[in-house]
Amino acid sequence: MKGFSEKWCHWIQSFTEGGNANIKVNDQLGFYFQTKKGLRQADPLSPILFNIVVDMLAILIARAKADGQVEGVIPNLIEDGLSILQYPDDTIIFMSHDAQKAVNMKFLLSTFEQVSGFKINFHRVKYFALARQKTMKIFIRSCLDVLLVNILFVT
């Protein structure tokens, strides 16, 4: 697994697959119960594990770019074009204006969602377009099943 030792993987597995917790209500601690999976809220290990998983999304996008399945923007300024910017709670994906590559990106994101267990909130995704053809923008928006926001027309 991405160069991690068997011992490290076992440690992470023990953190995420077991443990005990209780709930405090009105300053009274309830009975302990066994947790099945995941980390507790505000666990310091959570951001590290998150970064490892979303790093895989960046790798998948880079491989898809190398294979010609998706294409970044401004390749004249950034080698191979800008495709993804990641922040703690947001990911911004840049794509060339190509309907087939938009379909490929949606497939890649759906595959990542299934493999990683992460839920991508496509209903919160916004699509900003800078292109000449309104019909192409609407087609890409429907392929991605996202909200089309602020259509910019270049004439």
Secondary structure, DSSP 8 states (H G I E B T S, - for coil): -TT--HHHHHHHHHHHS--EE--EETTEE---EE--SS--TT-TTHHHHHHHHHHHHHHHHHHHHHTTSS--B-TTTSTT-B-EEE-SS-EEE---S-HHHHHHHHHHHHHHHHHH-----GGG-EEEEEES-HHHHHHHHHHHT-EEEEEEE--
